[in-house]
Amino acid sequence: MNDDRLAVNGGPLAVNGDPQAVRGDRSPPAWDLLLTGGDLLDPGTGRVGRYDVAVRDGRIAEVGASLPPGQAAEVVDVGGRLVTPGLIDLHTHVYGGATYWGIDPDPVAWHSGVTTWVDAGSAGAYSFPAFAATTAGYRVRVPALLNISAVGLVAPVGESRELAHCDVELAVTTARAYPETIVGFKVRMDRHNVGDHGTEPLRRAVEAARACGLPVMVHIGAGPPSVAQLLPLLRPGDVITHCASGIAAGPTGFDPAAREAYRAGVRFDIGHGSGGFAFDVLEAQLAAGMPPHTVSTDLHSRSLHGPAFDLPTTMAKMLAVGMDLPQVVAATTVGPARVLGLTGGIGTLAPGAPADIAVFTVDHRPFEVVDVHGQRRTSPLRLVNERTYRAGRPLPARLPAPVPPWIPLTVVQREALLRRERAVRDLLTSPLVGPDGLAEQFPRHGG
């Protein structure tokens, strides 16, 4: 992609609120929304360059080089910005208030460009009806991976130590009861979660997934079992998350068995989180010709305030090790959509697809980033979200919830949160506008 087309700043987004004046008549508009002049990067359709995007009834109506603004009820000038499909985060935990790890996605989505948040096993069969009811109230889309352990992630670790919780028949029944929501299964395979049961929780997850025709996402971490023991059980299309984990990689940093699994069609997902991403491991995989298929945050209550922060920050870390921008955008849009079989054009801006759209400024200043172990790299740019549309409507601003008391934070993180709270309070306690910005709403004398 020609980065010369990606401006650092384009001034405030210009919104035309008088469409009838533009059209010159009173005929109904053909489109609800038109984004004009942006630099489109849509790996799913192959469109790269200057395109306008028209929206009607929550879906992409048309994409073209110069669409007529007079046909739209609202026109937004996104010149100098990067326009992508709404981002898909393949690994998140969004069951806020019900699990150790869960967060509310809406306060992050509106300023990060992420419109599809795949929940990676927060709920098992016991709690999935409540999970489905909760996530239906979010403004973002939440496909889910069902935890093979029926208790889900109510605690930091240990959900599969009791094998009775890993009930294949119950998991299959639950997945079949929610076919529009459950898109796969999740299992955490490290010694903290499986205890002495070795690979048995994974075997049960694969059995349930095979019965439903769905993939399995496998969390890897501190063995036993080792990654080499897990890989032979995985099928083409199954997903290893935390694929660049320094903890799972051990002292060698690169497991040759991982290369064979990659070649066999197992999908590799970053799953950054608070302990699952190391720069040196990813660099070794890139040198071996094994770029991640998907880039995700594993955003949860412990990684939200660092070191993952959000998906654009995680994307910058991929750029810092040499992946290019089209490759990274593909790994956060059409890539995860294909891995999970999300249909209807999700992850693209194809006509007829949901009008999930992210608008970014591309900041070309060097941006220092860090992995979970303190290793630092410098990204050549970062994406700064300016607006996020879900089904053709901008996501409204939402303030984040307080940090749960069980989340460990450094002194610096706590001080930063207090500064942010003070800054928000200062904004909201000052009058929105001065006297010159007001109009007399109820005149003393008038008809």
Buried (B, 14 or more C-beta within 10 A) or exposed (E): BEEEBBBEEBEEBEEBEEBEEBBEEEEEBBBBBBBBBBBBBBBBBEBBEBBBBBBBEBBBBBBEEEBBBBBBBBBBBBBBBBBBBBBBBBBBBBBBEBBBBBBBBBBBBBBBBBBBBBBBBBBBBBBBEEBBEBBEEBBBBBBBBBBBBBBBBBEEBBBBBEBEBBBBEBBBBBBEEBEEBBBBBBBBBBBEBBBEBBBBBBBBBBBBBBBBEBBBBBBBBBBEBBBBBBBEBBEEBBBBBBBBBBBBBBEEBBBEBBBEBBEEEBBBBBBBBBBBBBBBBBBBBBEEEBBBBBBBBBBBBBBBBBBBBBBBBBBBBBBBBBBEBEBBBBBBBBBBBBBBEBEEBBBBBBBEBBBBBBBBBBBEEEBEBBBBBEBEBEBBBBBBBBBBBBBBBBBEEBEBEEBBEEBEBEEEBEEBBEEEEEEEEEEEEEEEEEEEEEEEEEEEEEE
